[in-house]
Amino acid sequence: MPNISDLMTANPARLDPEARIEDAWKIMHANRVRHVPICKGEKLVGLVTQKDLLVNAQNTALLTLPVAEIMVFKVSTITTSTSTEEAAQIMLSDKISCLPVVEDDKLMGIITESDFLKLLIELLRNPGN
């Protein structure tokens, strides 16, 4: 079974809490992602999801506000030593679609539902491995 470091997206696109909400939209569109970690330097301080943006999309005046206005502050995280099974179980039981991977408060990567779907496809294609 692959470990978290093998599955995660290392060094994902991120924003500072003072970046504009519009910048989060741009990152999601340009990188085809649904989650943007929010960091002060290397330290993870929050997360903005596509859902957060869609909830606030009705008012275009909000696009110029800082992402800190809509980001999730309490973010579930894992480390590179977390087992793949445990990460999947956390996401399933907490009904979340991603887990930032941190070491000593430093953002190392992010693992998402899509990463687990890629793993499932690989396992289905190669059932003996």
N, C-alpha and C positions, 0 to 999 in steps of 0.2 A: 504494500500500500504506500503510495507517495506521501511524503510529509508536507506540512504546511508550506515550507519554503519552496517546494516544487510546484505547488498549486497556486499560490498567491501571485498577484501582480505586484512586483517589487517597485518601490518608488513611484507610487501613483501620483497623478496630477493632484495638486492640493492648493488651497487658498489660505490666506491670512484672514483672521476674523473681520478685519476692516475692509476686505475686498467687497465689491458690490455684488448684489444678488445677480445682476446681469452677467457678471463674470462666471458665476457658477453655471448658468445656462450655457454660456459659450464653451466652457470646459466639457460639460456633458455632451454637447452636440459635437464638438471637434474630436473628442476621444471615444465617442459612442459608449459612454458609461452612465450609470444611474446614481452614483455616489461620489461625493467629493469630500475628502477629509479636510478638516479645518485645523491648521497648525499655527502655533506661535513659534517661529523658528522651526525646530524639528519636533517639538512637543505637540502631540495630538490634544486639541481642546474641544473638538466638536465634529459634527458630521452634517452635511446637507445632502438630502436625497432628492431624487426627482419628484417624489411625492410631496416633500416640503415645498418645492418650487411650484408644483401644480396647484396646491392649496392656496398659494399666494398669487397665482397668475392672473386673477381677476382684476387686480389693481396694478396697472403698468407703472404707476408712480413709485411702487415699492422696489422696482428694479435698481434704483439708485441707492437704496439703503444697504448698509453693511450686512454680510451674510450672518453675522452674529445675531441679528434680529430674528432670524428664522431657524438657525441651526439647532440640532439636538446637542445638548450639553452632556447628558449622561449616556455615554456610548459604551456598549459592551465591546470588549477587546479580547484578543488572545495573544499568545506569544508563539514564536517559531517552534517551541517545544510542545505546544498543544497538539494532541493527536488529531488526525484528520477526522476520525469518528467523533471525537468530542466536539470539534468545531461544528460539524454537521448537526450534532444533537443540540448544541446551543442555539443554532440558527432555527432549527425546527421547533424547539420548545418555546423559544422567545418570540417566534414568528417575525424574525428579522431577515433581511436579504443580504446582509454583508457583515463582516467582522474585520475591523482594522487590526493589523498585526503590529504589535509594539514590543520593544525591548527597552527597558529603563526609560519609559515615557516617550521614546523616540519612535516615530512612525517608520516602520520597515516595509509595509505593504498592506494589501487589502485582499481578502478572499470573499467571493460573492457566490450567489446561487449559480451563476453562469459557470464558474470554475468547477463546481460540483457536477453540473450537467456535462461538462467536457470530460470529467473523470468517468462519469457513468457511461458515456459513449465509448470511451477507450476500453473500459472493462467489458462492455457488451461485445465490442469488436474482437477483443482478445481475452476470452473467458478463462484461459488457463494461466494467465500471467498475474 
